[in-house]
Amino acid sequence: MPKSLFISLPVADVPRSITFYEALGFTRKPQMSDDSGACMVWSEAISVMLVSHAKWRTFTQRPFPAPGSAGHMLSLLLESRAAVDAMNAAAAAHGGTADVNPMEDHGFMVTRDLADPDGHMWAALWMDPAAMSGGASE
């Protein structure tokens, strides 16, 4: 079995979160979804498990992060600058927050940070393929 990453996130409203993540380009996997959570697929190796607060409590009794706090930021590498902008716009249009930090544009790399409706932070980023491989940027 190939290595995979499943990221579990507690969410207050599973259907709202499904709508949000679908707008960002994730696909719901019905076989691994029910009323208490949903598996949202980013790639063959990366999935996000959106879990209701009640279901999350079966995993851990640790406190939920305080609203507005950041315990982590997950980054998604996209195919273009336009895709970064589109993801940021989709976040704002579907209950999330766009540009939770100032946009970074280093020429060879652009990053725009967003938050989902529950405040989980994501960095939408693009890097010039030549810069990623150590070559010169075009």
MIDOSE-1310 file (N, C-alpha, C; in nm, 2 decimals, decimal comma, always signed):
residues 138
mpks	+0,08/-0,12/+0,00/+0,00/+0,00/+0,00/+0,09/+0,12/+0,00; +0,06/+0,22/-0,09/+0,15/+0,34/-0,09/+0,12/+0,43/+0,03; +0,22/+0,51/+0,07/+0,21/+0,60/+0,18/+0,11/+0,70/+0,15; +0,02/+0,74/+0,24/-0,08/+0,84/+0,23/-0,09/+0,93/+0,35
lfis	-0,15/+1,04/+0,34/-0,17/+1,13/+0,45/-0,32/+1,16/+0,47; -0,37/+1,13/+0,59/-0,51/+1,17/+0,62/-0,50/+1,27/+0,73; -0,55/+1,39/+0,70/-0,55/+1,50/+0,80/-0,69/+1,51/+0,86; -0,71/+1,49/+0,99/-0,84/+1,50/+1,05/-0,86/+1,64/+1,11
lpva	-0,97/+1,70/+1,08/-1,00/+1,84/+1,13/-1,14/+1,84/+1,19; -1,15/+1,89/+1,32/-1,29/+1,90/+1,38/-1,36/+2,02/+1,31; -1,49/+2,00/+1,28/-1,57/+2,10/+1,22/-1,70/+2,11/+1,29; -1,75/+2,23/+1,29/-1,88/+2,26/+1,36/-2,00/+2,21/+1,28
dvpr	-1,99/+2,22/+1,15/-2,10/+2,19/+1,06/-2,05/+2,11/+0,94; -2,07/+1,98/+0,94/-2,01/+1,89/+0,83/-2,06/+1,93/+0,69; -2,19/+1,95/+0,67/-2,23/+1,99/+0,53/-2,17/+2,12/+0,49; -2,17/+2,22/+0,57/-2,11/+2,35/+0,53/-1,96/+2,33/+0,50
sitf	-1,89/+2,25/+0,57/-1,75/+2,22/+0,55/-1,73/+2,14/+0,42; -1,82/+2,05/+0,39/-1,81/+1,98/+0,26/-1,82/+2,07/+0,14; -1,92/+2,16/+0,15/-1,94/+2,26/+0,05/-1,82/+2,35/+0,03; -1,76/+2,39/+0,14/-1,64/+2,48/+0,14/-1,52/+2,40/+0,07
yeal	-1,49/+2,28/+0,11/-1,38/+2,21/+0,06/-1,40/+2,17/-0,09; -1,52/+2,14/-0,13/-1,55/+2,11/-0,27/-1,52/+2,23/-0,35; -1,56/+2,35/-0,30/-1,53/+2,48/-0,37/-1,38/+2,50/-0,39; -1,30/+2,45/-0,30/-1,15/+2,46/-0,32/-1,09/+2,36/-0,41
gftr	-1,17/+2,26/-0,45/-1,12/+2,16/-0,55/-1,11/+2,02/-0,49; -1,15/+2,00/-0,36/-1,14/+1,86/-0,30/-1,27/+1,79/-0,35; -1,26/+1,65/-0,35/-1,37/+1,57/-0,39/-1,41/+1,48/-0,27; -1,54/+1,47/-0,25/-1,59/+1,39/-0,13/-1,59/+1,25/-0,17
kpqm	-1,54/+1,16/-0,08/-1,54/+1,02/-0,10/-1,65/+0,96/-0,02; -1,76/+0,93/-0,09/-1,88/+0,88/-0,02/-1,86/+0,75/+0,07; -1,77/+0,66/+0,02/-1,75/+0,54/+0,09/-1,69/+0,56/+0,23; -1,63/+0,68/+0,25/-1,57/+0,71/+0,38/-1,63/+0,83/+0,44
sdds	-1,76/+0,85/+0,41/-1,83/+0,97/+0,47/-1,97/+0,92/+0,52; -2,01/+1,00/+0,63/-2,14/+0,97/+0,69/-2,19/+1,10/+0,75; -2,29/+1,10/+0,84/-2,34/+1,22/+0,90/-2,24/+1,28/+1,00; -2,15/+1,20/+1,05/-2,05/+1,25/+1,15/-1,92/+1,30/+1,09
gacm	-1,90/+1,28/+0,96/-1,78/+1,32/+0,90/-1,77/+1,29/+0,75; -1,67/+1,35/+0,68/-1,66/+1,33/+0,54/-1,51/+1,32/+0,50; -1,48/+1,23/+0,41/-1,34/+1,22/+0,36/-1,34/+1,31/+0,23; -1,25/+1,41/+0,23/-1,24/+1,50/+0,12/-1,10/+1,47/+0,06
vwse	-1,10/+1,43/-0,07/-0,97/+1,39/-0,13/-0,91/+1,50/-0,21; -0,78/+1,53/-0,18/-0,70/+1,63/-0,26/-0,63/+1,56/-0,37; -0,57/+1,45/-0,34/-0,49/+1,37/-0,44/-0,49/+1,22/-0,40; -0,43/+1,14/-0,48/-0,43/+1,00/-0,44/-0,36/+0,97/-0,31
aisv	-0,28/+1,06/-0,26/-0,20/+1,04/-0,14/-0,25/+1,13/-0,02; -0,34/+1,23/-0,05/-0,37/+1,32/+0,05/-0,53/+1,33/+0,07; -0,58/+1,31/+0,19/-0,72/+1,33/+0,21/-0,74/+1,40/+0,34; -0,85/+1,48/+0,35/-0,88/+1,55/+0,47/-1,01/+1,49/+0,53
mlvs	-1,01/+1,45/+0,65/-1,12/+1,40/+0,72/-1,19/+1,51/+0,80; -1,31/+1,55/+0,76/-1,38/+1,66/+0,83/-1,47/+1,58/+0,93; -1,45/+1,61/+1,05/-1,51/+1,53/+1,16/-1,60/+1,62/+1,25; -1,72/+1,58/+1,27/-1,81/+1,66/+1,36/-1,74/+1,67/+1,50
hakw	-1,78/+1,78/+1,58/-1,72/+1,79/+1,71/-1,75/+1,67/+1,80; -1,88/+1,61/+1,78/-1,91/+1,50/+1,86/-1,82/+1,38/+1,83; -1,80/+1,35/+1,70/-1,71/+1,24/+1,66/-1,57/+1,27/+1,70; -1,52/+1,40/+1,69/-1,39/+1,43/+1,73/-1,37/+1,39/+1,88
rtft	-1,47/+1,41/+1,96/-1,46/+1,38/+2,11/-1,43/+1,23/+2,13; -1,46/+1,14/+2,03/-1,43/+1,00/+2,05/-1,28/+0,98/+2,02; -1,21/+1,08/+1,96/-1,07/+1,07/+1,93/-0,99/+1,12/+2,05; -1,03/+1,23/+2,10/-0,95/+1,30/+2,21/-1,04/+1,39/+2,29
qrpf	-1,00/+1,41/+2,42/-1,07/+1,50/+2,51/-0,99/+1,64/+2,52; -0,88/+1,65/+2,44/-0,81/+1,78/+2,45/-0,90/+1,89/+2,40; -0,87/+2,01/+2,45/-0,96/+2,12/+2,41/-0,95/+2,16/+2,27; -1,06/+2,21/+2,21/-1,06/+2,27/+2,08/-0,98/+2,39/+2,08
papg	-0,91/+2,43/+1,97/-0,83/+2,55/+1,97/-0,93/+2,67/+1,99; -0,88/+2,77/+2,05/-0,96/+2,89/+2,07/-0,98/+2,96/+1,94; -1,10/+3,02/+1,92/-1,13/+3,09/+1,79/-1,02/+3,19/+1,76; -0,98/+3,19/+1,64/-0,88/+3,29/+1,59/-0,74/+3,24/+1,62
sagh	-0,72/+3,13/+1,69/-0,58/+3,08/+1,71/-0,54/+2,99/+1,60; -0,41/+2,96/+1,59/-0,35/+2,88/+1,48/-0,26/+2,78/+1,54; -0,29/+2,65/+1,53/-0,21/+2,55/+1,58/-0,13/+2,49/+1,47; -0,17/+2,51/+1,34/-0,10/+2,46/+1,23/-0,14/+2,53/+1,10
mlsl	-0,07/+2,52/+1,00/-0,11/+2,56/+0,86/-0,07/+2,46/+0,77; -0,16/+2,42/+0,68/-0,14/+2,32/+0,58/-0,12/+2,39/+0,45; -0,03/+2,34/+0,36/-0,01/+2,41/+0,24/-0,04/+2,32/+0,12; -0,10/+2,38/+0,02/-0,14/+2,31/-0,10/-0,07/+2,37/-0,22
lles	+0,01/+2,29/-0,29/+0,08/+2,34/-0,41/-0,01/+2,33/-0,53; -0,03/+2,45/-0,59/-0,12/+2,46/-0,71/-0,05/+2,48/-0,84; -0,11/+2,46/-0,95/-0,05/+2,46/-1,08/-0,02/+2,60/-1,14; -0,08/+2,70/-1,08/-0,05/+2,84/-1,14/-0,08/+2,95/-1,04
raav	-0,04/+3,07/-1,07/-0,07/+3,18/-0,98/-0,22/+3,21/-0,99; -0,28/+3,19/-1,11/-0,43/+3,20/-1,12/-0,50/+3,11/-1,03; -0,45/+2,98/-1,02/-0,52/+2,88/-0,94/-0,51/+2,93/-0,79; -0,40/+2,99/-0,75/-0,39/+3,04/-0,61/-0,50/+3,15/-0,59
damn	-0,51/+3,24/-0,68/-0,61/+3,35/-0,67/-0,75/+3,29/-0,67; -0,78/+3,19/-0,75/-0,91/+3,13/-0,76/-0,94/+3,06/-0,63; -0,85/+2,99/-0,57/-0,87/+2,92/-0,45/-0,90/+3,02/-0,33; -0,83/+3,13/-0,33/-0,85/+3,23/-0,23/-0,99/+3,29/-0,25
aaaa	-1,03/+3,32/-0,37/-1,16/+3,37/-0,40/-1,27/+3,27/-0,36; -1,25/+3,14/-0,39/-1,35/+3,04/-0,35/-1,36/+3,03/-0,20; -1,25/+3,04/-0,13/-1,26/+3,04/+0,02/-1,35/+3,15/+0,07; -1,33/+3,27/+0,02/-1,41/+3,39/+0,06/-1,56/+3,37/+0,03
ahgg	-1,59/+3,31/-0,09/-1,72/+3,30/-0,14/-1,80/+3,18/-0,07; -1,73/+3,10/+0,00/-1,79/+2,98/+0,06/-1,78/+2,97/+0,21; -1,78/+3,08/+0,28/-1,78/+3,08/+0,42/-1,65/+3,08/+0,49; -1,54/+3,09/+0,41/-1,41/+3,09/+0,47/-1,36/+3,24/+0,48
tadv	-1,23/+3,25/+0,51/-1,17/+3,39/+0,51/-1,05/+3,39/+0,42; -1,05/+3,48/+0,32/-0,94/+3,49/+0,23/-0,83/+3,58/+0,29; -0,71/+3,56/+0,25/-0,59/+3,64/+0,29/-0,59/+3,67/+0,44; -0,58/+3,56/+0,52/-0,57/+3,58/+0,66/-0,43/+3,63/+0,70
npme	-0,34/+3,62/+0,61/-0,21/+3,69/+0,62/-0,18/+3,76/+0,49; -0,09/+3,86/+0,49/-0,06/+3,93/+0,37/-0,01/+3,83/+0,26; -0,05/+3,85/+0,14/+0,00/+3,77/+0,03/+0,15/+3,79/+0,02; +0,22/+3,68/-0,02/+0,36/+3,68/-0,04/+0,39/+3,65/-0,19
dhgf	+0,46/+3,74/-0,25/+0,50/+3,72/-0,39/+0,65/+3,74/-0,40; +0,72/+3,63/-0,42/+0,87/+3,63/-0,44/+0,91/+3,61/-0,58; +0,82/+3,63/-0,67/+0,85/+3,61/-0,81/+0,85/+3,47/-0,86; +0,93/+3,38/-0,80/+0,93/+3,24/-0,83/+0,82/+3,16/-0,74
mvtr	+0,76/+3,23/-0,64/+0,67/+3,17/-0,55/+0,57/+3,27/-0,51; +0,44/+3,23/-0,51/+0,33/+3,31/-0,46/+0,25/+3,23/-0,35; +0,22/+3,29/-0,24/+0,14/+3,23/-0,14/+0,03/+3,32/-0,09; -0,09/+3,26/-0,08/-0,20/+3,33/-0,02/-0,26/+3,24/+0,08
dlad	-0,28/+3,29/+0,20/-0,33/+3,21/+0,31/-0,48/+3,23/+0,33; -0,55/+3,12/+0,36/-0,69/+3,13/+0,38/-0,73/+3,04/+0,50; -0,85/+3,06/+0,55/-0,90/+2,98/+0,66/-1,04/+2,93/+0,62; -1,06/+2,80/+0,66/-1,19/+2,74/+0,64/-1,29/+2,80/+0,74
pdgh	-1,42/+2,76/+0,73/-1,52/+2,82/+0,82/-1,49/+2,80/+0,97; -1,41/+2,70/+1,00/-1,38/+2,67/+1,14/-1,25/+2,73/+1,18; -1,18/+2,80/+1,09/-1,06/+2,87/+1,12/-0,93/+2,79/+1,09; -0,95/+2,67/+1,04/-0,83/+2,59/+1,00/-0,76/+2,66/+0,88
mwaa	-0,63/+2,68/+0,90/-0,55/+2,76/+0,80/-0,49/+2,67/+0,69; -0,49/+2,73/+0,57/-0,44/+2,66/+0,45/-0,36/+2,77/+0,38; -0,24/+2,73/+0,32/-0,17/+2,82/+0,23/-0,19/+2,76/+0,09; -0,24/+2,85/+0,01/-0,25/+2,81/-0,14/-0,12/+2,87/-0,20
lwmd	-0,04/+2,78/-0,26/+0,08/+2,84/-0,31/+0,12/+2,78/-0,45; +0,19/+2,86/-0,53/+0,24/+2,83/-0,66/+0,39/+2,85/-0,65; +0,47/+2,76/-0,71/+0,61/+2,78/-0,73/+0,65/+2,75/-0,87; +0,74/+2,83/-0,93/+0,78/+2,81/-1,06/+0,85/+2,67/-1,07
paam	+0,80/+2,59/-1,16/+0,86/+2,45/-1,17/+1,01/+2,45/-1,19; +1,07/+2,55/-1,26/+1,21/+2,55/-1,27/+1,28/+2,58/-1,14; +1,22/+2,67/-1,05/+1,27/+2,70/-0,92/+1,27/+2,57/-0,83; +1,16/+2,49/-0,85/+1,14/+2,37/-0,76/+1,25/+2,27/-0,80
sgga	+1,29/+2,27/-0,93/+1,39/+2,17/-0,97/+1,54/+2,22/-0,96; +1,55/+2,35/-0,91/+1,68/+2,40/-0,90/+1,73/+2,48/-1,02; +1,65/+2,48/-1,13/+1,68/+2,55/-1,25/+1,65/+2,70/-1,25; +1,69/+2,76/-1,35/+1,66/+2,91/-1,36/+1,51/+2,93/-1,39
se	+1,45/+3,03/-1,34/+1,31/+3,07/-1,36/+1,31/+3,13/-1,50; +1,19/+3,11/-1,57/+1,17/+3,17/-1,70/+1,11/+3,31/-1,69
